[in-house]
Amino acid sequence: MATRKHVRLTDAGIARLRPQKREFTVWDSRVAGLGVRVRPNGARSYVLIRTVEGRTKRVSLGPITTKGVDEVRRECLAMKAERTVEGPKVAARDVPSFGHFVAGEWQAAHWRHYKPSTRKGWESAIRTQLLPAFGATRLDRITRAQVERWFDGYSRTAPGGANWTLGLLRQILNFGIACGHVGTNPTRGVKKNRRKPMTRFLSREEIRRLHEALDVASRHGPSLRQQADIIRLLLLTGCRKSEILTLQCSEVDGDMLALANSKTGPRKVHLNPQARAILDRQPRVPGPWVFPSPQRPDRPRSGELRLWYKVRRKAGIEDVRLHDLRHSYASCAVMNGVPVPVVSRLLGHSSSKMTLRYVHLADRDVRAAAERVGEAIAGLLDGDGA
């Protein structure tokens, strides 16, 4: 039997780990059972081997981006100090309720590592969904049947939200296993809702109609003109809505945006001349924001762009979401010969796999590509390439 390789894990060493065709784990030589799992898609997360009630479990302690290895070691050692791994079964009175566990151990270990926007989403999901369903229940009393009843009920109104919140519940209960409160995760085997792939993006004609609708709207006051420019920037840069709405003047650096706090961390966005012209024409007002709130210049504009619903109706694209402008940017880039890894950099994705979900090709572009490939192969068959 092959022995597991143990090394002294460091943050720099973990960052250098590269994915392979199969998932693998590198184990720490300092804390028994602690390792870093590397998936083929490049995702890396901390894992811990725990023995609970005589059964050995591998539990996830979260992605490596949330905390450093020294902090993870301290958490693991604290768990071992509180409970003997092979010790007797934890007394029922020591098992906290779901609500107490989330507000205590789980929040203390995870809360500070995430961005305010992530915490805001978690707070809402915990308050409106998880606490009403599981808050008063002891962690070791939560059953798969209970999880399925909650998930099925939530899925009837918000299948996407149910999927996202199920992932959060699974992470919380995995940490409960790592802390020794429960032996198995009742979310295991609960399948997420299948979602129809979103393949909507704007055609050339639809982009033209949208541009015309934005031009008309821009003539009706500064607030609508500002919203129109924000929508144009989303299409011209492929940025996320939050990245443009919270853009600060200090982040505009010539032909580049130096975003300090994007979804995937600091990143640079290269500006084309059209996007640069939009930024240059914004009025300068006191405050740090490129697009300040019309009512409160000391604050960024709110996330609600009411103009979008008007211009998409006028342009005849009512089925298009604002986020589909990002899809359109990616698809346009690929259709104009930009390699997917480069598009991934343009969008600020952590991997090209995510980018492929954004890239959609129009039938006429696929048809034209097929014709070009056919002509090239025909030339080889005829001996033109010899």
C-alpha positions as CSV (number, residue, x, y, z in Angstrom):
1,M,0.0,0.0,0.0
2,A,1.4,3.4,-1.0
3,T,2.2,5.7,1.9
4,R,0.9,9.3,2.0
5,K,3.4,12.0,1.5
6,H,3.7,14.5,4.3
7,V,5.3,17.9,4.0
8,R,5.4,21.1,6.1
9,L,2.6,23.1,4.5
10,T,3.3,26.8,3.9
11,D,1.1,29.4,2.3
12,A,3.7,29.9,-0.5
13,G,4.0,26.1,-1.1
14,I,0.2,25.8,-1.3
15,A,0.0,28.6,-3.8
16,R,2.5,26.7,-6.0
17,L,0.4,23.5,-6.1
18,R,-0.8,22.8,-9.6
19,P,-3.8,20.7,-10.6
20,Q,-3.4,17.3,-12.1
21,K,-5.8,15.0,-14.1
22,R,-6.9,13.5,-10.8
23,E,-7.7,15.0,-7.5
24,F,-4.9,14.7,-4.9
25,T,-4.1,15.8,-1.4
26,V,-0.9,17.0,0.2
27,W,-0.8,16.3,3.9
28,D,0.8,18.4,6.6
29,S,3.7,17.0,8.6
30,R,3.0,19.2,11.6
31,V,-0.8,18.5,12.3
32,A,-1.9,15.0,11.8
33,G,-4.9,14.7,9.5
34,L,-4.6,18.2,8.0
35,G,-4.1,18.4,4.3
36,V,-4.8,20.5,1.2
37,R,-7.0,18.9,-1.5
38,V,-6.3,20.0,-5.1
39,R,-9.1,19.3,-7.6
40,P,-8.5,19.0,-11.4
41,N,-10.3,22.3,-12.0
42,G,-7.7,24.1,-9.8
43,A,-9.8,24.5,-6.7
44,R,-7.8,24.0,-3.5
45,S,-9.3,23.6,0.0
46,Y,-8.2,22.5,3.5
47,V,-9.4,19.1,4.6
48,L,-9.1,17.4,8.0
49,I,-9.3,13.7,8.8
50,R,-11.4,13.3,12.0
51,T,-12.5,10.2,13.9
52,V,-16.0,10.7,15.4
53,E,-17.7,8.0,17.3
54,G,-15.3,5.5,16.0
55,R,-15.8,6.5,12.3
56,T,-13.2,8.3,10.3
57,K,-14.4,11.2,8.2
58,R,-12.7,13.6,5.8
59,V,-14.3,17.0,6.2
60,S,-13.7,20.3,4.3
61,L,-12.4,23.3,6.3
62,G,-13.0,25.7,3.4
63,P,-11.0,27.1,0.4
64,I,-7.4,28.2,0.9
65,T,-8.4,31.8,0.0
66,T,-10.3,32.2,3.3
67,K,-7.4,31.7,5.7
68,G,-3.7,31.0,6.0
69,V,-2.3,27.6,6.9
70,D,-1.0,28.7,10.3
71,E,-4.5,29.8,11.3
72,V,-5.9,26.5,10.1
73,R,-3.3,24.6,12.2
74,R,-4.4,26.6,15.3
75,E,-8.1,25.7,14.7
76,C,-7.3,22.0,14.3
77,L,-5.2,22.0,17.5
78,A,-7.9,23.8,19.4
79,M,-10.4,21.1,18.2
80,K,-8.2,18.3,19.4
81,A,-7.6,20.0,22.7
82,E,-11.3,20.3,23.3
83,R,-12.1,16.7,22.5
84,T,-10.0,13.5,22.3
85,V,-10.3,12.2,18.8
86,E,-10.8,8.6,19.8
87,G,-12.5,9.5,23.0
88,P,-16.0,8.7,24.2
89,K,-19.1,9.9,22.5
90,V,-19.8,13.6,23.2
91,A,-22.5,14.1,25.8
92,A,-25.8,15.2,24.4
93,R,-25.8,18.4,26.5
94,D,-22.5,19.4,24.8
95,V,-24.0,19.4,21.3
96,P,-25.2,23.0,20.5
97,S,-28.3,23.9,18.6
98,F,-27.8,24.9,14.9
99,G,-28.5,28.5,15.8
100,H,-26.0,28.6,18.7
101,F,-23.4,26.9,16.6
102,V,-23.7,29.3,13.7
103,A,-23.6,32.4,16.0
104,G,-20.7,31.0,18.0
105,E,-18.1,28.5,16.7
106,W,-18.9,28.7,13.0
107,Q,-19.1,32.5,12.8
108,A,-15.9,32.9,14.9
109,A,-14.0,30.6,12.5
110,H,-15.3,31.9,9.2
111,W,-16.9,35.3,9.4
112,R,-13.9,37.7,9.2
113,H,-12.4,35.9,6.2
114,Y,-15.1,36.9,3.8
115,K,-16.0,40.2,2.1
116,P,-18.9,42.3,3.3
117,S,-21.0,41.5,0.3
118,T,-20.5,37.7,1.0
119,R,-21.4,38.2,4.6
120,K,-24.5,40.1,3.7
121,G,-25.7,37.3,1.5
122,W,-24.9,34.7,4.2
123,E,-26.7,36.8,6.8
124,S,-29.9,36.9,4.7
125,A,-29.8,33.2,3.9
126,I,-29.2,32.3,7.6
127,R,-31.9,34.7,8.9
128,T,-34.6,34.0,6.4
129,Q,-34.1,30.3,5.6
130,L,-31.7,28.3,7.8
131,L,-32.6,29.6,11.3
132,P,-36.4,29.2,10.8
133,A,-35.9,25.6,9.5
134,F,-33.0,24.4,11.8
135,G,-32.2,27.1,14.4
136,A,-33.7,25.4,17.5
137,T,-32.6,21.8,16.4
138,R,-29.5,20.3,18.0
139,L,-26.8,19.7,15.3
140,D,-26.9,15.9,15.8
141,R,-30.7,15.8,15.5
142,I,-30.8,17.4,12.0
143,T,-31.9,14.6,9.6
144,R,-31.7,14.2,5.9
145,A,-35.5,14.1,5.7
146,Q,-35.7,17.4,7.5
147,V,-33.1,18.9,5.1
148,E,-35.1,17.6,2.1
149,R,-38.4,19.0,3.3
150,W,-36.8,22.4,3.7
151,F,-35.0,22.2,0.4
152,D,-38.0,21.1,-1.6
153,G,-40.2,23.8,-0.1
154,Y,-37.6,26.6,-0.9
155,S,-37.0,25.2,-4.4
156,R,-40.6,25.7,-5.4
157,T,-40.2,29.5,-5.2
158,A,-36.4,30.0,-5.7
159,P,-34.5,27.0,-7.1
160,G,-31.3,29.0,-7.5
161,G,-31.5,30.4,-4.0
162,A,-32.2,26.9,-2.7
163,N,-29.1,25.6,-4.4
164,W,-26.9,28.4,-3.0
165,T,-28.3,28.1,0.5
166,L,-27.9,24.2,0.5
167,G,-24.2,24.7,-0.2
168,L,-24.0,27.1,2.8
169,L,-25.8,24.6,5.0
170,R,-23.5,21.8,3.9
171,Q,-20.4,23.9,4.7
172,I,-21.7,24.8,8.2
173,L,-22.5,21.1,9.0
174,N,-19.1,20.0,7.6
175,F,-17.5,22.4,10.2
176,G,-19.8,20.8,12.8
177,I,-18.3,17.4,12.0
178,A,-14.8,18.9,12.2
179,C,-15.7,20.3,15.7
180,G,-16.8,16.8,16.8
181,H,-20.5,17.7,17.3
182,V,-21.9,15.4,14.6
183,G,-20.6,12.3,12.8
184,T,-22.3,12.6,9.4
185,N,-23.6,15.4,7.2
186,P,-27.4,15.1,6.6
187,T,-27.1,17.2,3.4
188,R,-25.1,14.4,1.8
189,G,-27.0,13.0,-1.1
190,V,-29.4,15.9,-1.4
191,K,-29.1,16.9,-5.1
192,K,-29.3,20.4,-6.2
193,N,-31.9,21.7,-8.7
194,R,-30.9,21.4,-12.3
195,R,-30.7,24.8,-13.8
196,K,-31.2,25.6,-17.5
197,P,-28.0,27.0,-18.9
198,M,-28.2,30.7,-19.5
199,T,-27.1,31.2,-23.1
200,R,-28.5,34.6,-23.8
201,F,-26.3,37.2,-25.4
202,L,-26.8,40.2,-27.6
203,S,-26.5,39.9,-31.4
204,R,-25.0,42.7,-33.5
205,E,-28.5,44.1,-34.3
206,E,-29.6,44.0,-30.7
207,I,-26.5,45.9,-29.6
208,R,-27.3,48.5,-32.2
209,R,-30.9,48.9,-31.0
210,L,-29.7,49.1,-27.4
211,H,-27.2,51.8,-28.3
212,E,-30.0,53.8,-29.9
213,A,-32.3,53.4,-26.9
214,L,-29.5,54.6,-24.6
215,D,-28.8,57.6,-26.8
216,V,-32.5,58.7,-26.6
217,A,-32.5,58.2,-22.8
218,S,-29.3,60.2,-22.3
219,R,-31.1,63.3,-23.5
220,H,-33.5,63.4,-20.5
221,G,-31.5,64.6,-17.6
222,P,-28.2,63.8,-15.8
223,S,-29.5,60.9,-13.8
224,L,-30.6,59.0,-16.9
225,R,-27.4,60.0,-18.7
226,Q,-25.4,58.5,-15.8
227,Q,-27.4,55.3,-15.9
228,A,-26.9,55.0,-19.6
229,D,-23.2,55.5,-19.3
230,I,-23.0,52.8,-16.6
231,I,-24.9,50.3,-18.9
232,R,-22.5,51.2,-21.8
233,L,-19.5,50.6,-19.6
234,L,-20.8,47.2,-18.6
235,L,-21.0,46.2,-22.2
236,L,-17.7,47.7,-23.2
237,T,-15.6,46.3,-20.3
238,G,-17.3,43.1,-19.3
239,C,-17.2,44.3,-15.7
240,R,-19.5,43.2,-13.0
241,K,-22.2,45.7,-12.1
242,S,-20.8,46.1,-8.6
243,E,-17.3,46.9,-10.0
244,I,-18.7,49.8,-12.0
245,L,-21.2,51.1,-9.4
246,T,-18.5,51.3,-6.7
247,L,-15.7,52.5,-9.0
248,Q,-13.6,55.2,-7.3
249,C,-11.8,58.0,-9.1
250,S,-8.5,56.7,-7.6
251,E,-9.0,53.4,-9.4
252,V,-9.0,55.1,-12.9
253,D,-5.4,55.0,-14.0
254,G,-5.1,56.2,-17.6
255,D,-6.3,53.4,-20.0
256,M,-6.7,51.0,-17.1
257,L,-8.9,50.4,-14.1
258,A,-7.0,49.2,-11.0
259,L,-9.9,47.6,-9.1
260,A,-8.9,47.2,-5.4
261,N,-11.7,45.0,-4.3
262,S,-13.4,43.0,-7.1
263,K,-15.1,39.6,-6.5
264,T,-11.9,37.7,-7.1
265,G,-9.6,40.3,-5.4
266,P,-7.6,43.1,-6.8
267,R,-7.5,43.1,-10.6
268,K,-6.8,45.4,-13.6
269,V,-9.2,46.1,-16.4
270,H,-7.8,47.4,-19.7
271,L,-10.0,50.1,-21.2
272,N,-10.7,50.5,-24.9
273,P,-11.0,54.1,-26.3
274,Q,-14.8,54.0,-26.1
275,A,-14.9,53.1,-22.4
276,R,-12.2,55.6,-21.7
277,A,-14.3,58.3,-23.3
278,I,-17.3,57.5,-21.1
279,L,-15.2,57.9,-18.0
280,D,-13.6,61.1,-19.2
281,R,-17.0,62.8,-19.7
282,Q,-18.2,62.1,-16.1
283,P,-18.7,65.3,-14.1
284,R,-16.3,65.7,-11.2
285,V,-18.0,66.2,-7.9
286,P,-16.6,66.1,-4.3
287,G,-16.2,62.6,-3.1
288,P,-14.4,59.5,-4.2
289,W,-17.0,57.9,-6.6
290,V,-17.0,58.0,-10.4
291,F,-20.8,57.4,-10.4
292,P,-22.0,59.1,-7.1
293,S,-25.6,58.9,-5.9
294,P,-27.6,61.9,-7.3
295,Q,-29.1,62.4,-3.8
296,R,-25.9,61.7,-1.7
297,P,-22.7,62.5,-3.6
298,D,-20.7,61.0,-0.7
299,R,-22.1,57.6,-1.6
300,P,-21.9,55.4,-4.7
301,R,-25.0,55.0,-6.8
302,S,-27.4,52.4,-5.7
303,G,-27.5,49.0,-7.4
304,E,-31.0,49.6,-8.9
305,L,-30.7,50.8,-12.5
306,R,-34.3,51.5,-13.5
307,L,-33.3,52.7,-16.9
308,W,-32.3,49.2,-17.9
309,Y,-35.9,47.9,-17.9
310,K,-37.0,50.8,-20.1
311,V,-34.2,50.6,-22.7
312,R,-34.4,46.9,-23.0
313,R,-38.1,47.1,-23.7
314,K,-37.6,49.8,-26.2
315,A,-34.8,47.8,-27.9
316,G,-37.0,44.6,-28.0
317,I,-34.7,42.6,-25.7
318,E,-36.9,42.2,-22.6
319,D,-35.5,38.7,-21.9
320,V,-32.0,40.0,-21.5
321,R,-30.6,40.4,-18.0
322,L,-28.1,43.2,-17.1
323,H,-25.5,40.4,-16.4
324,D,-26.0,39.2,-19.9
325,L,-24.0,42.2,-21.1
326,R,-21.0,40.4,-19.5
327,H,-21.8,37.3,-21.5
328,S,-22.1,39.4,-24.6
329,Y,-18.6,40.9,-24.0
330,A,-17.1,37.5,-23.6
331,S,-18.8,36.0,-26.7
332,C,-17.9,39.0,-28.8
333,A,-14.2,38.6,-27.8
334,V,-14.1,34.9,-28.7
335,M,-15.9,35.5,-32.0
336,N,-13.2,38.1,-32.9
337,G,-10.4,35.6,-32.3
338,V,-9.5,36.4,-28.7
339,P,-8.3,33.1,-27.0
340,V,-10.3,31.9,-24.0
341,P,-7.4,32.2,-21.5
342,V,-7.1,35.9,-22.5
343,V,-10.9,36.4,-22.2
344,S,-10.6,34.8,-18.7
345,R,-8.1,37.5,-17.8
346,L,-10.3,40.2,-19.2
347,L,-13.3,39.1,-17.1
348,G,-11.3,38.6,-14.0
349,H,-12.1,34.9,-13.7
350,S,-9.9,32.6,-11.5
351,S,-10.0,29.9,-14.2
352,S,-10.8,29.4,-17.9
353,K,-13.5,26.8,-16.9
354,M,-15.7,29.6,-15.5
355,T,-15.1,31.7,-18.7
356,L,-16.5,28.9,-20.9
357,R,-19.8,29.3,-19.1
358,Y,-20.0,32.9,-20.3
359,V,-19.0,32.2,-23.9
360,H,-21.8,31.7,-26.5
361,L,-21.4,31.7,-30.2
362,A,-24.0,32.9,-32.7
363,D,-25.1,30.3,-35.3
364,R,-23.8,32.4,-38.2
365,D,-20.3,32.6,-36.5
366,V,-20.3,28.8,-36.0
367,R,-21.3,28.4,-39.6
368,A,-18.6,30.7,-40.8
369,A,-16.0,28.9,-38.7
370,A,-17.1,25.6,-40.1
371,E,-16.7,26.9,-43.6
372,R,-13.2,28.2,-42.9
373,V,-12.2,24.8,-41.4
374,G,-13.7,23.0,-44.4
375,E,-11.8,25.2,-46.8
376,A,-8.6,24.6,-45.0
377,I,-9.1,20.8,-44.9
378,A,-10.1,20.8,-48.6
379,G,-6.9,22.6,-49.4
380,L,-4.9,20.0,-47.6
381,L,-6.8,17.2,-49.4
382,D,-6.1,18.9,-52.8
383,G,-2.4,19.2,-52.0
384,D,-2.4,23.0,-51.6
385,G,-0.7,22.7,-48.2
386,A,2.1,20.4,-49.4
